[in-house]
Amino acid sequence: MKVLFTLCMVFLLAFQSQPKADTWSFPREVAQKVYQFGDVKIVRKRDSTRNSQYPDFSVTIYRKDELRALYRAVSFEHLAASKDNKIFIGVSNDGLPGTAIVIFDRDGALLWELKHHFARLDYCDRSVTRIRQWFPEKAPDIRFEYYEKDEDYRKAGDIKEISIIDCHGKRRTLSEIIEHYVIKNLPQQPQPLSKPTP
């Protein structure tokens, strides 16, 4: 009887540590949200007319009404702009399409994108597919920090760092996120089996 009880407890603990299963279905529609920052317009779009479970996501960037970029399989839930509307950062807690962080400039150049499946951030909640909560849903509090004076090749007013409040309430810089959650997930260089002979 003790053996059966122990086995049941082991199975229960094992299942509790697994990510939660999730099911979802988007309405069959084209949903979009427009963000305007001076002469830059950013359109976040989700097209679930063909597939309500795995819709097409895209981000389109316009400057002075001219199309500058269209990125597929990219999205965000929150978007913030630098004070001069030159740099934009979007963040998401959603496993679809998988964007955790995306950074682009006003001319549409994609400067950096981090996917959830690659980063493995410090999540407070996670499910098999959709939930990837790494910042507070309602208030990620994205902040840009600027150089106050000219330093080396940087001018006063250039962006020094971008930071966000994580889901544990701690402010984390992008540099810290890259160091702790991206670089550590890079494949390690294989070590030689023996020392090379001179």
WOJO-V625393 format. One record per pair of residues at least 6 apart in sequence whose ideal C-beta (glycine too) atoms are under 7 Angstrom apart, sorted by sequence separation. I is the first residue (numbers start at 1). J is the second residue. D is the distance in Angstrom with one decimal. If there is no record, write none. Layout:
# WOJO-V625393
i:j:d
I:J:D
I:J:D
This chain:
# WOJO-V625393
i:j:d
62:68:6.3
104:110:5.1
105:111:6.2
125:131:5.4
126:132:6.0
150:156:5.6
165:171:5.5
166:172:5.2
34:41:6.3
35:42:4.4
48:55:3.6
61:68:4.8
81:88:5.2
92:99:5.2
104:111:5.8
147:154:5.0
149:156:5.0
47:55:5.6
61:69:4.5
92:100:6.3
103:111:4.4
125:133:4.2
147:155:6.9
148:156:6.1
163:171:5.2
164:172:6.1
34:43:5.4
46:55:5.1
47:56:4.4
79:88:6.2
80:89:5.5
91:100:6.9
103:112:4.5
123:132:6.0
124:133:5.0
147:156:5.5
163:172:6.3
60:70:5.0
91:101:5.6
123:133:5.8
147:157:6.7
163:173:4.6
32:43:5.6
33:44:4.9
46:57:5.6
79:90:4.7
102:113:4.7
123:134:5.4
146:157:5.6
147:158:5.0
32:44:6.4
58:70:6.2
59:71:4.8
78:90:6.8
89:101:6.8
90:102:4.6
122:134:6.4
146:158:6.6
161:173:5.0
162:174:4.9
32:45:4.3
45:58:4.9
58:71:6.4
78:91:5.3
101:114:4.4
121:134:4.1
146:159:6.1
147:160:5.1
161:174:6.7
58:72:5.0
76:90:2.7
77:91:6.8
89:103:5.0
99:113:6.3
100:114:4.7
146:160:5.8
161:175:6.4
30:45:6.8
31:46:4.8
44:59:5.6
45:60:6.9
59:74:4.9
76:91:5.9
77:92:4.6
88:103:6.9
100:115:6.3
144:159:5.7
145:160:4.7
56:72:6.9
57:73:6.0
58:74:6.8
59:75:6.6
76:92:4.9
77:93:6.3
87:103:6.8
88:104:5.6
99:115:6.4
100:116:4.8
116:132:4.6
145:161:4.4
30:47:4.9
42:59:6.6
43:60:4.4
57:74:6.5
75:92:6.2
77:94:6.4
98:115:4.6
57:75:4.2
87:105:5.6
98:116:5.2
144:162:5.6
145:163:6.9
29:48:6.2
30:49:6.2
42:61:5.5
86:105:6.0
98:117:5.9
100:119:5.4
26:46:6.9
28:48:5.8
29:49:6.7
86:106:5.2
142:162:6.8
143:163:5.1
27:48:6.7
28:49:5.4
41:62:4.3
85:106:6.1
95:116:5.7
100:121:6.3
26:48:3.9
75:97:5.5
142:164:5.2
40:63:5.3
74:97:6.7
76:99:6.1
141:164:6.7
28:52:5.4
39:63:5.8
73:97:4.6
75:99:5.4
140:164:5.2
141:165:4.5
39:64:4.9
74:99:5.3
140:165:6.2
26:52:5.0
76:102:5.9
25:52:4.9
25:53:6.0
74:102:5.7
24:53:6.8
26:55:5.5
135:164:5.7
136:165:6.3
135:165:6.3
44:75:6.1
135:166:5.6
136:167:5.9
44:76:6.6
100:132:6.9
134:166:6.0
135:167:5.6
134:167:5.7
95:129:5.0
96:130:6.1
100:134:6.9
133:167:5.4
95:130:4.7
94:130:6.0
95:131:6.8
42:79:6.7
95:132:5.0
94:132:6.5
68:107:5.5
69:108:2.8
71:110:6.3
74:113:6.6
93:132:5.4
57:97:4.4
68:108:3.2
93:133:4.6
93:134:6.4
54:96:7.0
93:135:6.6
61:104:6.5
63:106:5.7
124:167:3.7
35:79:5.5
37:81:4.7
63:107:6.3
91:135:6.2
93:137:6.1
122:166:6.6
124:168:6.7
40:85:5.7
42:88:6.7
38:85:4.5
61:108:4.2
37:85:4.3
91:140:5.6
91:142:6.9
89:142:6.0
121:181:5.1
83:144:6.7
120:181:6.3
78:140:5.1
80:142:3.9
82:144:5.0
119:181:4.9
119:182:5.7
78:142:6.9
120:185:5.9
40:106:4.7
119:185:6.8
118:185:6.5
114:182:6.7
87:159:6.1
89:162:5.8
91:164:6.5
82:159:6.0
22:127:4.1
21:127:6.8
22:128:6.0
24:130:6.0
19:126:5.1
20:127:4.3
21:128:5.3
22:129:5.6
19:127:5.4
20:128:6.8
22:130:5.0
19:128:5.0
22:131:6.5
